[in-house]
Amino acid sequence: LTRSLLLAEARREPSPRAVLLSVNQLLRELGDPQMFVTVFYGVIDRATRMLTYARAGHDYPVLLRNGVAKLLEGGGLVLGAFDQREIPLEEIELQLEPGDQLALYTDGLTDVFGPGGERFELERLQALFLRHAGATADALCDSTFDDLAVFQGNAEQFDDMTLLVVGVR
């Protein structure tokens, strides 16, 4: 439902913040009142390399630039759980540079547990991204999942793991 609403609203509105606020209202009208969703929604202008985004409770994306892994800021609450007036959603613009890589992921990557019960966590994920930064997007994804599998060992996987890497030329 959320994906369909995002696609429909994105065709009518260029602002990520406005799209998310509309989707929030629609989810409140159409969805299950006990359900919510986290979303990172960004638009990249390919001509100018300007990223405009809003984050609704989703994990902070990581920008890999010049040997640094920086979390993309931006406040916002989950969609579907609160009235539109209660959601402080920031819209942020970020100039991307050639060589940048943007890693978007679900919390399943930071919530992986090793056989001893140790959680992988965000700081370790950032270090992992940096270790593989500069590789192609596909290679960065593959290496990340390989390293997570080694960390996890034979521990049970209980959450989905999704990773999208966007490379900037």
PATIKOL-228055 format. One record per residue (C-alpha): residue number from 1; residue in one letter; x, y, z. Coordinates in nm, 3 decimals, decimal comma. Each point is the difference from the previous one (the first is absolute). Last residue first. Example, Ala and Ser with C-alpha at 12.3 -4.5 7.8 and 13.67 -1.06 7.14 Angstrom:
2
resi = 2 resn = s c1 = 1,367 c2 = -0,106 c3 = 0,714
resi = 1 resn = a c1 = -0,137 c2 = -0,344 c3 = 0,066
REM end
This chain:
169
resi = 169 resn = r c1 = 2,953 c2 = 1,007 c3 = -1,133
resi = 168 resn = v c1 = -0,196 c2 = -0,065 c3 = 0,319
resi = 167 resn = g c1 = -0,050 c2 = -0,354 c3 = 0,127
resi = 166 resn = v c1 = -0,327 c2 = -0,104 c3 = 0,162
resi = 165 resn = v c1 = 0,011 c2 = -0,298 c3 = 0,234
resi = 164 resn = l c1 = -0,318 c2 = -0,180 c3 = 0,099
resi = 163 resn = l c1 = -0,001 c2 = -0,248 c3 = 0,288
resi = 162 resn = t c1 = -0,282 c2 = -0,218 c3 = 0,131
resi = 161 resn = m c1 = 0,016 c2 = -0,246 c3 = 0,290
resi = 160 resn = d c1 = -0,322 c2 = -0,149 c3 = 0,133
resi = 159 resn = d c1 = -0,013 c2 = -0,086 c3 = 0,367
resi = 158 resn = f c1 = 0,039 c2 = -0,318 c3 = 0,208
resi = 157 resn = q c1 = 0,321 c2 = -0,158 c3 = -0,126
resi = 156 resn = e c1 = 0,104 c2 = -0,282 c3 = 0,234
resi = 155 resn = a c1 = 0,361 c2 = -0,026 c3 = 0,116
resi = 154 resn = n c1 = 0,217 c2 = -0,246 c3 = -0,196
resi = 153 resn = g c1 = 0,268 c2 = 0,253 c3 = -0,085
resi = 152 resn = q c1 = -0,148 c2 = 0,347 c3 = 0,027
resi = 151 resn = f c1 = 0,333 c2 = 0,180 c3 = -0,034
resi = 150 resn = v c1 = 0,095 c2 = -0,205 c3 = -0,307
resi = 149 resn = a c1 = -0,345 c2 = 0,059 c3 = -0,152
resi = 148 resn = l c1 = 0,030 c2 = 0,374 c3 = 0,065
resi = 147 resn = d c1 = 0,338 c2 = 0,003 c3 = -0,177
resi = 146 resn = d c1 = -0,147 c2 = -0,172 c3 = -0,308
resi = 145 resn = f c1 = -0,302 c2 = 0,235 c3 = 0,004
resi = 144 resn = t c1 = 0,226 c2 = 0,304 c3 = 0,004
resi = 143 resn = s c1 = 0,229 c2 = -0,140 c3 = -0,267
resi = 142 resn = d c1 = -0,295 c2 = -0,065 c3 = -0,234
resi = 141 resn = c c1 = -0,145 c2 = 0,348 c3 = 0,055
resi = 140 resn = l c1 = 0,335 c2 = 0,173 c3 = -0,054
resi = 139 resn = a c1 = 0,063 c2 = -0,215 c3 = -0,306
resi = 138 resn = d c1 = -0,334 c2 = 0,094 c3 = -0,153
resi = 137 resn = a c1 = 0,056 c2 = 0,370 c3 = 0,068
resi = 136 resn = t c1 = 0,344 c2 = -0,019 c3 = -0,157
resi = 135 resn = a c1 = 0,290 c2 = 0,019 c3 = 0,241
resi = 134 resn = g c1 = 0,098 c2 = 0,341 c3 = 0,132
resi = 133 resn = a c1 = -0,115 c2 = -0,077 c3 = 0,351
resi = 132 resn = h c1 = 0,057 c2 = -0,361 c3 = 0,113
resi = 131 resn = r c1 = 0,173 c2 = 0,070 c3 = 0,333
resi = 130 resn = l c1 = -0,209 c2 = 0,314 c3 = 0,039
resi = 129 resn = f c1 = -0,325 c2 = -0,198 c3 = -0,021
resi = 128 resn = l c1 = 0,129 c2 = -0,244 c3 = 0,263
resi = 127 resn = a c1 = 0,099 c2 = 0,286 c3 = 0,229
resi = 126 resn = q c1 = -0,349 c2 = 0,148 c3 = -0,035
resi = 125 resn = l c1 = -0,154 c2 = -0,342 c3 = 0,073
resi = 124 resn = r c1 = 0,216 c2 = -0,037 c3 = 0,314
resi = 123 resn = e c1 = -0,117 c2 = 0,338 c3 = 0,125
resi = 122 resn = l c1 = -0,363 c2 = -0,087 c3 = -0,077
resi = 121 resn = e c1 = -0,038 c2 = -0,318 c3 = 0,202
resi = 120 resn = f c1 = 0,115 c2 = -0,364 c3 = -0,054
resi = 119 resn = r c1 = -0,170 c2 = -0,134 c3 = 0,315
resi = 118 resn = e c1 = 0,193 c2 = -0,245 c3 = 0,220
resi = 117 resn = g c1 = -0,194 c2 = -0,314 c3 = 0,095
resi = 116 resn = g c1 = 0,301 c2 = -0,233 c3 = -0,003
resi = 115 resn = p c1 = -0,097 c2 = -0,152 c3 = -0,337
resi = 114 resn = g c1 = -0,008 c2 = 0,347 c3 = -0,155
resi = 113 resn = f c1 = -0,311 c2 = 0,213 c3 = -0,015
resi = 112 resn = v c1 = -0,119 c2 = 0,201 c3 = -0,299
resi = 111 resn = d c1 = -0,200 c2 = 0,306 c3 = 0,108
resi = 110 resn = t c1 = 0,217 c2 = 0,251 c3 = -0,188
resi = 109 resn = l c1 = -0,068 c2 = -0,162 c3 = -0,337
resi = 108 resn = g c1 = -0,364 c2 = -0,081 c3 = 0,078
resi = 107 resn = d c1 = -0,048 c2 = 0,370 c3 = 0,067
resi = 106 resn = t c1 = -0,058 c2 = 0,056 c3 = -0,370
resi = 105 resn = y c1 = 0,259 c2 = 0,157 c3 = -0,225
resi = 104 resn = l c1 = 0,085 c2 = 0,301 c3 = -0,214
resi = 103 resn = a c1 = 0,367 c2 = 0,049 c3 = -0,087
resi = 102 resn = l c1 = 0,091 c2 = 0,312 c3 = -0,200
resi = 101 resn = q c1 = 0,328 c2 = -0,005 c3 = -0,184
resi = 100 resn = d c1 = 0,186 c2 = 0,314 c3 = -0,094
resi = 99 resn = g c1 = 0,262 c2 = -0,017 c3 = -0,276
resi = 98 resn = p c1 = -0,129 c2 = 0,306 c3 = -0,184
resi = 97 resn = e c1 = -0,160 c2 = 0,233 c3 = 0,252
resi = 96 resn = l c1 = -0,350 c2 = 0,014 c3 = 0,146
resi = 95 resn = q c1 = -0,142 c2 = 0,333 c3 = 0,113
resi = 94 resn = l c1 = -0,241 c2 = -0,063 c3 = 0,285
resi = 93 resn = e c1 = -0,347 c2 = 0,146 c3 = 0,042
resi = 92 resn = i c1 = -0,211 c2 = -0,076 c3 = 0,307
resi = 91 resn = e c1 = -0,372 c2 = -0,024 c3 = 0,060
resi = 90 resn = e c1 = -0,086 c2 = -0,036 c3 = 0,368
resi = 89 resn = l c1 = -0,308 c2 = -0,185 c3 = 0,117
resi = 88 resn = p c1 = -0,147 c2 = 0,092 c3 = 0,338
resi = 87 resn = i c1 = -0,302 c2 = -0,227 c3 = 0,015
resi = 86 resn = e c1 = -0,273 c2 = 0,104 c3 = 0,245
resi = 85 resn = r c1 = -0,199 c2 = 0,215 c3 = -0,243
resi = 84 resn = q c1 = -0,025 c2 = -0,294 c3 = -0,241
resi = 83 resn = d c1 = -0,169 c2 = -0,215 c3 = 0,263
resi = 82 resn = f c1 = 0,215 c2 = -0,282 c3 = 0,129
resi = 81 resn = a c1 = 0,041 c2 = -0,373 c3 = -0,056
resi = 80 resn = g c1 = -0,005 c2 = -0,036 c3 = -0,378
resi = 79 resn = l c1 = 0,348 c2 = 0,127 c3 = -0,072
resi = 78 resn = v c1 = 0,293 c2 = -0,020 c3 = 0,242
resi = 77 resn = l c1 = 0,137 c2 = 0,323 c3 = 0,144
resi = 76 resn = g c1 = 0,236 c2 = 0,253 c3 = -0,154
resi = 75 resn = g c1 = 0,330 c2 = 0,166 c3 = 0,052
resi = 74 resn = g c1 = 0,275 c2 = 0,043 c3 = -0,252
resi = 73 resn = e c1 = 0,366 c2 = -0,085 c3 = -0,001
resi = 72 resn = l c1 = 0,191 c2 = -0,211 c3 = -0,248
resi = 71 resn = l c1 = 0,255 c2 = -0,206 c3 = 0,190
resi = 70 resn = k c1 = 0,357 c2 = 0,061 c3 = -0,116
resi = 69 resn = a c1 = 0,247 c2 = -0,275 c3 = -0,088
resi = 68 resn = v c1 = 0,334 c2 = 0,169 c3 = -0,074
resi = 67 resn = g c1 = 0,276 c2 = -0,117 c3 = -0,234
resi = 66 resn = n c1 = -0,057 c2 = 0,274 c3 = -0,258
resi = 65 resn = r c1 = -0,378 c2 = -0,036 c3 = -0,006
resi = 64 resn = l c1 = -0,224 c2 = -0,287 c3 = 0,105
resi = 63 resn = l c1 = -0,345 c2 = 0,131 c3 = 0,089
resi = 62 resn = v c1 = -0,187 c2 = -0,229 c3 = 0,239
resi = 61 resn = p c1 = -0,379 c2 = -0,010 c3 = 0,018
resi = 60 resn = y c1 = -0,151 c2 = 0,055 c3 = 0,346
resi = 59 resn = d c1 = -0,243 c2 = -0,274 c3 = 0,095
resi = 58 resn = h c1 = -0,361 c2 = 0,081 c3 = -0,087
resi = 57 resn = g c1 = -0,221 c2 = 0,209 c3 = 0,227
resi = 56 resn = a c1 = -0,143 c2 = 0,207 c3 = -0,283
resi = 55 resn = r c1 = 0,304 c2 = 0,137 c3 = -0,182
resi = 54 resn = a c1 = -0,033 c2 = 0,274 c3 = -0,259
resi = 53 resn = y c1 = 0,223 c2 = 0,055 c3 = -0,301
resi = 52 resn = t c1 = 0,132 c2 = 0,234 c3 = -0,265
resi = 51 resn = l c1 = 0,320 c2 = -0,120 c3 = -0,167
resi = 50 resn = m c1 = 0,163 c2 = 0,247 c3 = -0,238
resi = 49 resn = r c1 = 0,225 c2 = -0,158 c3 = -0,263
resi = 48 resn = t c1 = -0,067 c2 = 0,302 c3 = -0,227
resi = 47 resn = a c1 = -0,103 c2 = -0,183 c3 = -0,319
resi = 46 resn = r c1 = -0,098 c2 = -0,324 c3 = 0,177
resi = 45 resn = d c1 = -0,244 c2 = 0,173 c3 = 0,234
resi = 44 resn = i c1 = -0,019 c2 = -0,261 c3 = 0,272
resi = 43 resn = v c1 = -0,325 c2 = -0,052 c3 = 0,187
resi = 42 resn = g c1 = -0,008 c2 = -0,156 c3 = 0,345
resi = 41 resn = y c1 = -0,252 c2 = -0,183 c3 = 0,212
resi = 40 resn = f c1 = 0,111 c2 = -0,183 c3 = 0,313
resi = 39 resn = v c1 = -0,299 c2 = -0,177 c3 = 0,145
resi = 38 resn = t c1 = -0,108 c2 = -0,169 c3 = 0,323
resi = 37 resn = v c1 = -0,339 c2 = -0,167 c3 = 0,009
resi = 36 resn = f c1 = -0,284 c2 = -0,026 c3 = 0,249
resi = 35 resn = m c1 = -0,269 c2 = -0,252 c3 = 0,085
resi = 34 resn = q c1 = -0,258 c2 = -0,012 c3 = 0,281
resi = 33 resn = p c1 = -0,241 c2 = 0,237 c3 = -0,181
resi = 32 resn = d c1 = -0,003 c2 = -0,237 c3 = -0,300
resi = 31 resn = g c1 = 0,012 c2 = 0,202 c3 = -0,318
resi = 30 resn = l c1 = -0,236 c2 = 0,204 c3 = -0,212
resi = 29 resn = e c1 = -0,062 c2 = 0,330 c3 = 0,183
resi = 28 resn = r c1 = 0,312 c2 = 0,009 c3 = 0,216
resi = 27 resn = l c1 = 0,205 c2 = -0,132 c3 = -0,292
resi = 26 resn = l c1 = -0,143 c2 = 0,276 c3 = -0,218
resi = 25 resn = q c1 = 0,101 c2 = 0,267 c3 = 0,252
resi = 24 resn = n c1 = 0,352 c2 = -0,138 c3 = 0,026
resi = 23 resn = v c1 = 0,027 c2 = -0,025 c3 = -0,377
resi = 22 resn = s c1 = -0,088 c2 = 0,367 c3 = -0,030
resi = 21 resn = l c1 = 0,260 c2 = 0,096 c3 = 0,264
resi = 20 resn = l c1 = 0,258 c2 = -0,217 c3 = -0,173
resi = 19 resn = v c1 = -0,063 c2 = 0,160 c3 = -0,339
resi = 18 resn = a c1 = 0,014 c2 = 0,350 c3 = 0,148
resi = 17 resn = r c1 = 0,336 c2 = -0,074 c3 = 0,164
resi = 16 resn = p c1 = 0,141 c2 = -0,154 c3 = -0,318
resi = 15 resn = s c1 = -0,101 c2 = 0,312 c3 = -0,199
resi = 14 resn = p c1 = -0,063 c2 = -0,063 c3 = -0,372
resi = 13 resn = e c1 = -0,376 c2 = -0,064 c3 = 0,034
resi = 12 resn = r c1 = -0,248 c2 = -0,168 c3 = -0,231
resi = 11 resn = r c1 = 0,200 c2 = -0,291 c3 = -0,137
resi = 10 resn = a c1 = 0,156 c2 = -0,059 c3 = 0,342
resi = 9 resn = e c1 = -0,349 c2 = -0,039 c3 = 0,150
resi = 8 resn = a c1 = -0,086 c2 = -0,301 c3 = -0,217
resi = 7 resn = l c1 = 0,334 c2 = -0,173 c3 = 0,047
resi = 6 resn = l c1 = -0,002 c2 = 0,060 c3 = 0,376
resi = 5 resn = l c1 = -0,357 c2 = -0,128 c3 = 0,031
resi = 4 resn = s c1 = 0,086 c2 = -0,317 c3 = -0,189
resi = 3 resn = r c1 = 0,306 c2 = -0,062 c3 = 0,217
resi = 2 resn = t c1 = -0,196 c2 = 0,061 c3 = 0,318
resi = 1 resn = l c1 = -0,277 c2 = -0,244 c3 = -0,097
REM end
